[in-house]
């Protein structure tokens, strides 16, 4: 390209970008962009997913933690609840043995993490504490629970001590209300429960084993 | 002199109107063709990670149901394999204004029949009510894994866009046409109107580029209030792609206008 041609091209380009041809559209574009971003928060309010979180599907993804190490024995007769660190949800913190059948004990787990485990519900009462702890197991894992009878021993090892509970009654509860009444008036109780029906499918009632503490460090306030 | 100044101001005004009309038209077409398009959204919501996430969730929840009901997982999985509905069909139902939750009677019956078939085949006694309850739960699990819940805001947004689409496009086109005609009428020598019209479209092109670039930089629509996260990521990606499309359109329009103006300048010289 000769120097003359290059000069001509540069001249045209300079004219193009310095003249109204480019400057005016650029200014208009800036104004429109500014207007767009000014209006966006108002117009955006009509867009979905800008307010409260919408749960489009139920994907539970919590992982199981563990704070349990086997054969933890406490020689203390009493343990202050405040000295125990708070057990987080979905944490394996012990195991339960019924007639030689042992399964992990998990704290307030989501459904998938409770499979093949005993799941302690979060009602504020720990194993060893005054009141009643409710522990659920699924129907497919409930053979040992359904076979234990009055006077049988349930061993519960936790991260803070080992406990023994004696079965004082077995019962069927038609609903959660009846189930929650089963552990009343027992000093330190554990109610282990599962689906009340023996045939396949999800039943409406509960089968419960009510136990009273006979050994282990008492949890006190 | 005064007339010339007035014509200049009018030219700028019509350029602005052409640009605004173009933005209105393109914006409406783009939103309708992307965020409100079944085909476009299916591409994002049928991605491998979402399908895998849904599949994993379904498997985990069916294991729970198997533990709760004492019916093997394979029975539910067999029933599931007979039904080809997945996330793509949920998206389709969403855009067809049907219930996208995928919870329906046919699905319950399918699970119920499969469970009964298995139990009868193995001579296991069962209670009809309990099996029905299990089938209902299995359908809920399936719906929670593959279907879309709580979609009222989405359906009303899609409905709103579909209802107003023709309004916005017509308004945009009308603005462009009226402005173009007015510019043509302003000049006795018609070829002088062309740079003004081109300048309007160039403004629109530049605006597309600026809006798209700023939106990408400031991450507009990056964190939609949507759970689970893989759904939110898919939606954010679809919005990002919308801005990328806008960027490409903007560059193309700008390049065409600059090139046309350059040619006009060349002819003048």
Interface residues (C-beta under 8 A of the other chain):
Chain A: X12 X15 X16 X20 X21 X22 X24 X25 X26 X28 X29 X30 X31 X32 X33 X36 X37 X40 X46 X47 X48 X49 X50 X51 X52 X53 X54 X55 X56 X57 X58 X59 X60 X61 X111 X112 X114 X115 X116 X138 X139 X140 X141 X195 X197 X199 X200 X201 X202 X203 X204
Chain B: X12 X15 X16 X19 X20 X23 X53 X54 X57 X60 X61 X63 X64 X66 X67 X68 X69 X70 X71 X115 X119 X124 X125 X126 X127 X129 X130 X131 X133 X134 X137 X144 X145 X146 X147 X148 X149 X150 X151 X153 X154 X157 X160 X195 X199 X200 X202 X203 X204 X205 X206 X207 X209 X210 X211 X214 X220 X221 X224 X225 X226 X227 X228 X230 X231 X232 X235 X257 X258 X261 X262 X265 X266 X269
